Amino acid sequence: MTEIAARTEAERTQAAKARQYAIDTAYGPVMAKHIHQVTTPEGALLNLRVASASERACAFLVDFALMIALMLATVLGISVMASS
C-alpha cells in the first residue's frame, strides 16, 4: 500500500469515528442505533432517525383521521351543492 493510500484510509477511518462520535453525542448511544446515514448525490451526509413503531402508529392515525375528515367534507359539500 502506498503512503497516499494508507493516509487516505487512515483519514477515512478517522472521519468515520468522528461521524459516529457526533451521532452518539447528539442522540445518545442508545438512540444512535436508530440512526440511518444517507449520502446525497451531492455528497452530503444526512443522519436520519428511524421512527419507532409507536411514532409510526400515531402518524398513521393522524393521517387516517385527516383522510376521513376530508372525505366527509367532500361528501357534505357535494350533498349541499346537489340539494341546491
Backbone bond lengths (Angstrom), bond angles and torsions (degrees), N, CA, C in turn:
res aa  C-N    CA-C-N  psi(-1)  N-CA   C-N-CA  omega(-1)  CA-C   N-CA-C  phi
1 M - - - 1.447 - - 1.530 107.68 -
2 T 1.299 115.06 132.74 1.465 117.96 -179.47 1.525 110.01 -75.33
3 E 1.321 114.49 167.96 1.466 119.57 -178.40 1.521 111.15 -64.79
4 I 1.336 117.04 -38.89 1.472 120.84 -179.22 1.528 110.18 -67.22
5 A 1.333 117.09 -43.45 1.469 120.26 179.23 1.518 110.69 -64.48
6 A 1.329 117.10 -39.67 1.466 120.10 178.92 1.523 110.46 -66.11
7 R 1.337 116.25 -39.49 1.456 119.66 -179.77 1.527 110.55 -67.32
8 T 1.320 117.36 -42.17 1.466 118.96 179.80 1.521 110.68 -66.97
9 E 1.325 117.43 -35.04 1.470 120.26 176.86 1.521 109.80 -65.53
10 A 1.325 116.73 -41.62 1.464 120.54 177.70 1.524 110.32 -65.36
11 E 1.327 117.17 -38.98 1.468 120.39 178.10 1.526 110.78 -65.28
12 R 1.344 116.46 -40.33 1.470 119.57 178.17 1.520 111.17 -64.07
13 T 1.320 116.57 -41.53 1.464 120.75 178.08 1.519 110.83 -63.76
14 Q 1.324 116.33 -43.38 1.463 120.67 179.18 1.527 110.35 -64.72
15 A 1.335 117.82 -40.68 1.469 121.42 178.94 1.527 110.48 -64.88
16 A 1.333 117.67 -39.59 1.465 120.76 178.77 1.524 110.63 -64.98
17 K 1.325 117.12 -40.75 1.470 120.78 177.87 1.530 110.58 -65.11
18 A 1.336 116.58 -39.38 1.466 120.65 179.29 1.523 110.71 -65.85
19 R 1.344 117.30 -40.46 1.477 120.44 177.14 1.518 110.77 -62.80
20 Q 1.333 116.99 -45.27 1.462 120.33 -179.29 1.521 110.77 -64.52
21 Y 1.327 117.65 -38.32 1.464 121.03 177.17 1.530 110.50 -63.26
22 A 1.336 116.23 -41.81 1.469 120.21 179.26 1.523 110.60 -63.79
23 I 1.310 117.23 -39.82 1.470 120.84 178.81 1.523 110.18 -66.62
24 D 1.334 116.36 -46.14 1.469 120.00 178.90 1.519 111.44 -60.98
25 T 1.332 116.53 -38.28 1.459 120.77 -179.40 1.525 110.86 -69.61
26 A 1.329 116.64 -41.54 1.464 120.63 -175.98 1.525 112.34 -74.57
27 Y 1.330 117.31 -41.43 1.460 120.69 -172.84 1.517 114.18 -109.73
28 G 1.301 118.13 -12.21 1.458 121.25 -175.08 1.517 109.57 88.76
29 P 1.324 117.92 152.47 1.464 120.03 -175.12 1.528 113.83 -64.69
30 V 1.327 117.87 -28.34 1.468 119.54 -179.56 1.527 110.20 -74.07
31 M 1.333 116.49 -46.37 1.460 120.19 -179.19 1.524 112.07 -72.33
32 A 1.328 117.92 -19.87 1.462 120.92 -178.09 1.527 111.02 -63.21
33 K 1.337 117.10 -23.81 1.462 119.69 177.17 1.521 111.41 -66.42
34 H 1.325 117.01 -22.77 1.455 121.55 -176.47 1.524 112.36 -99.95
35 I 1.322 116.87 23.01 1.460 122.35 179.11 1.520 108.30 -101.64
36 H 1.328 115.89 129.67 1.456 121.54 177.36 1.520 107.45 -110.68
37 Q 1.319 116.77 121.26 1.452 120.69 -179.15 1.526 109.68 -92.17
38 V 1.326 115.60 128.46 1.458 122.02 -180.00 1.519 108.02 -123.96
39 T 1.312 116.02 133.63 1.459 120.27 175.33 1.519 108.03 -104.32
40 T 1.326 116.62 123.99 1.457 122.07 -179.94 1.526 109.54 -76.17
41 P 1.342 117.42 164.73 1.471 119.53 176.99 1.534 113.20 -58.89
42 E 1.338 116.57 -24.85 1.461 119.77 178.73 1.519 112.23 -80.66
43 G 1.323 117.51 -6.92 1.449 121.76 178.52 1.520 114.22 95.37
44 A 1.331 117.67 5.04 1.468 120.37 178.35 1.522 109.32 -79.32
45 L 1.316 116.46 137.41 1.459 121.77 -179.99 1.525 108.84 -95.87
46 L 1.331 116.74 122.39 1.459 121.96 178.89 1.518 108.88 -109.09
47 N 1.319 116.71 133.04 1.460 122.37 175.31 1.523 107.33 -104.36
48 L 1.316 117.13 107.87 1.456 122.52 -177.24 1.517 109.70 -108.45
49 R 1.328 116.36 130.85 1.462 121.16 178.66 1.521 109.07 -85.12
50 V 1.312 116.16 129.38 1.458 121.93 178.83 1.522 108.77 -79.52
51 A 1.323 116.45 131.19 1.461 121.42 -178.73 1.529 110.36 -71.22
52 S 1.328 115.34 147.70 1.465 120.10 177.12 1.532 108.87 -79.57
53 A 1.324 116.12 172.08 1.461 120.92 -179.16 1.523 111.41 -62.85
54 S 1.326 117.24 -39.58 1.463 119.57 -179.30 1.530 111.04 -68.64
55 E 1.332 118.09 -36.37 1.462 120.48 176.55 1.521 111.18 -65.97
56 R 1.327 116.22 -39.06 1.464 119.99 177.83 1.524 110.95 -66.42
57 A 1.332 116.96 -41.62 1.462 120.92 179.44 1.526 110.87 -63.48
58 C 1.312 117.07 -42.07 1.461 121.61 178.34 1.527 110.45 -63.27
59 A 1.325 117.06 -43.23 1.468 120.66 178.29 1.528 110.57 -63.52
60 F 1.335 117.20 -39.06 1.459 120.52 177.60 1.524 110.83 -62.87
61 L 1.333 117.18 -44.18 1.465 120.18 179.92 1.526 111.64 -63.33
62 V 1.316 117.47 -39.41 1.469 120.73 177.46 1.526 109.57 -64.48
63 D 1.325 117.39 -46.48 1.465 120.86 178.65 1.524 111.12 -61.17
64 F 1.326 116.72 -43.01 1.463 120.85 -178.99 1.527 110.72 -64.11
65 A 1.340 116.69 -42.64 1.464 120.30 178.85 1.523 110.81 -63.19
66 L 1.325 117.42 -39.86 1.465 120.57 177.54 1.534 111.66 -65.64
67 M 1.322 116.90 -39.31 1.473 119.88 178.19 1.525 110.71 -64.38
68 I 1.327 117.43 -43.50 1.466 121.29 178.94 1.528 109.99 -63.13
69 A 1.323 117.15 -45.03 1.468 120.40 179.86 1.523 110.68 -62.30
70 L 1.308 118.05 -40.84 1.467 121.34 178.80 1.527 111.18 -66.12
71 M 1.327 117.25 -40.75 1.468 120.08 177.90 1.524 110.97 -65.18
72 L 1.342 117.33 -42.43 1.465 120.31 178.44 1.524 111.14 -63.44
73 A 1.320 117.05 -42.41 1.464 120.32 178.57 1.522 110.91 -63.43
74 T 1.310 117.20 -38.46 1.461 121.00 178.91 1.519 110.50 -66.65
75 V 1.318 117.34 -46.79 1.470 121.75 179.52 1.523 110.58 -61.74
76 L 1.339 116.88 -45.67 1.457 120.11 178.87 1.518 111.26 -63.93
77 G 1.320 118.00 -40.71 1.457 121.32 177.84 1.501 112.81 -63.07
78 I 1.328 116.23 -42.02 1.469 120.01 178.52 1.520 110.34 -67.30
79 S 1.322 117.46 -40.66 1.470 119.89 -179.57 1.529 111.25 -66.46
80 V 1.317 118.38 -37.57 1.458 121.26 177.44 1.522 109.93 -66.85
81 M 1.316 116.93 -41.70 1.464 120.32 179.32 1.526 111.05 -67.98
82 A 1.324 117.87 -35.56 1.463 120.92 -179.67 1.521 111.64 -72.31
83 S 1.321 117.69 -31.34 1.457 120.14 -177.86 1.520 112.32 -79.34
84 S 1.322 118.78 -15.96 1.464 121.39 -179.42 1.516 112.11 -75.52
